[in-house]
Amino acid sequence: MRKGSIAENLNSVTERIVTACRFCDRKTDAVTLLAVSKTRPAADLRAAFAAGQRHFGENYLQEALEKQEALTDLDIVWHFIGPLQSNKTRDVATHFHWLHTVDRLKVARRLSEQRPGALPPLNVCLQVNIDGEDSKSGVAPEALPALAAAVAELPNLRLRGLMAIPAPRGENEDQRVPFRRLAALLEALQRQLPEQPLDTLSMGMSGDMEAAIFSGATIVRIGTDIFGARK
């Protein structure tokens, strides 16, 4: 649970990222901190922005749109990180910079068709069901190459990389197993699609952030350690 102010917690999380990067000999700016702000009021996002945070991740579309309306004066980079139904793609295509949860070609096609021409392509990550869990969304690893090739052809999307939410694991070394697997899948896609800007591994949360960074994460999604437990 959050103990300090949002600014203090952001500083603490940033220090953890820097320490982890140094430990595994990565540049300290190699990892982007994505503040997961679902269920948090717009005032909390404003406080985090004032403390230097720029990237925010939202799971619930209507809630996110209301926050965007309340925070139009801030230059926020908006990431949608929740499951996306095909009938709700237009709002994501119109109002977000990133989408982390593409796992179906139907959704990707709708996003590309609905992305306004005045905006740059929408940055997307393909969500992989890295542990094969029935309760989790995501494309199966064996189906990933075909989906990636099809998404790469869509004109208004920019395929950036992969995202996963592994099953919980207790020890750091155990936590690294699925993250290494996801990193290997990204390396294979980079060989398959060398013309794509495949530079993103969105993985790691408050409880396994260091393991994710050790395994090559470029975006870590942190909510509890910034804002406290969800209400």
Buried (B, 14 or more C-beta within 10 A) or exposed (E): EEEEEBBEBBBEBBEBBBEBBEEEEBEEEEBBBBBBBBBBBBEBBBBBBEBEBBBBBBBBBEBBBEBBEBBEEBEBBBBBBBBBEEEBBBBBBBBBBBBBBBBBBEBBBBBBEBBEEEEEBBBBBBBBBBBEEEEBBBBEBEBBBEBBBEBBEBEBBBBBBBBBBBEEBEEEEEBBBBBBBBBEBBEBBBEBBEEBEBEBBBBBBBBBBBBBBBBBBBBBBBBBBBBBEEE
